[in-house]
Every structure is written in C-alpha cells, then in structure tokens.
Amino acid sequence: MSLEKYVLHLADNALIYSQRLCEWCGHAPELEVDIAISNIALDHIGASRSFYQYAATLIGNGATEDSLAFLRKEREFANILLVEQTNGNFAKTMARALCYDTFMQLLYTAMKNSKDEMLAAIAEKSLKEVNYHYRFSSEWVIRLGDGTPESKQKMQTAIDEIWNYTGEMFMPSNIDTEMMANGVAPDITALQAPWLQKIKEVLAEATLVLPESGWMHSGGKNGVHSEQMGFLLADLQYMQRAFPSAEW
C-alpha cells in the first residue's frame, strides 16, 4: 500500500510538471527554446508513464496509467506544490526548473541504489535526461541573472517568488519516512545540503542573491494543493472525462 502511494507521488510530480512545461509550446522566447522545453516536457511525461505503469501493477483492480493520470481527483494527487505553480514569465519558469531539476538530479542519483529494482531502473534511465534538464535551466538562470539590468531584476524576482515552495521537497511525508526506512526511497532530508550548495553555486555565477530561508509551503504530498491545481487538472483531464474510454 505504501509503495504504490510513493510511486504515485513520483508519477504525479512528473506528470504535473510536464503539463506546466507543455504550456510553453508555441510561446517560448525563441524557437530553439520552444523545442527544448517541449522535449523536456516529453521527458517528464515518459518518466510519469513509467511510474504510473508500475503503480498500476501494484494497485491492480483494473488500474491503468491512463486511469491514474486522468480519472483521479485533485485531493488524490500527491505532487509537491512547486510543480503545479503557474509558469509566469520565462524567468520564473527557469527559476522553478533550476530548483526542481537540481533536486531530481540528486534524487535519481540516490534512487539508483534503491532496494526496489523497478524504481532503481527508472531512476537510472531518467537521470540521463535530468542531467540535461539541469544544464539547460542552470545555464538560463546564469544567462538572465548575469545579463541586462532588466533580465537580472526579473530573474531575482523569480527566484524570490518560488523559493518558499522549495522546502517541501525535503519534508518527508509518512509514506516517505516508511520508504526511506525500508531502503526503497532515498533520504530526502540528506539531499537538502548538497541541493542548497548547487543552487548557491549557480546563483553566485548568475550574480543573484540567495533568498533567506523562511516559512515553506507544504501539503501537496498529502493532497492539499494550491488553487492552481484544479485549473491544471481541468485542462489535463478534460478529454478523458468528456469522452470516457475514447480511442483514436
């Protein structure tokens, strides 16, 4: 029971984040960037499919990757709040990407040693993609932060806006705690120090100021989401709910 919930948490993070990135398709500042973000979104969709397929086998009772993605309600999703926040401008999207990509790079690196062979395999495959994601987001944060006065100001504002959503990544839920104790999940509390160090290095090169740590939003892992989540799911799930089991 706990394992399937943990796998769903990972799947939900990937799916909801990919949905947000897909919103940039046709709207990015450059064609090359547009294509890159779309491809990154597809990487996360691929990861979500792997996790949902695994979760479906654990749940049984006719569950499929599609039913888990399209037929669950808002309170049944366990993604962190960071990934469901609106994109805002390009700077905010890159600030969120840097924080999330850095975390996922560390998480997947540690998860390769999971006692669960399926999770270890998914992590090893996904890590190759996340390494590129991190390089893309960190380079853009540096470029904008160390660019013009306007781009620097927008990048600093973006970092400040998303910072209070980053702490949840390192707050273990009851499911996290159980999976960590069983050697299935990495100790996410141990990832915070190296994560912060990598963020500091990027921000220093970008001539940006690290926000002061403070109160952090949380609740997403337990199904308590921000107001943005309902609107996101309305877009994501519309076709499946309007035309159940349709095939094309």
Buried (B, 14 or more C-beta within 10 A) or exposed (E): EBBBBBBBBBBBBBBBBBBBBBBBEEEBEEEEBBEBBBBBBBBBBBBBBBBBBBBBEBBEEEBBBEBBBBBBEBEEBBBBBBBBBEBBEBBBBBBBBBBBBBBBBBBBBBBBEBEBEBBBBBBBBBBEBBBBBBEBBBBBBBEBBBBEEEBBEBBBBBBBBBBBBBBBBBBBBEBBBBBBEBEBBBBBEEBBEBBBEBBEEBBEBBEBEEBEEEEBBBEBBEBEBBEBBEEBBEEBBEEBEEEEEEEE
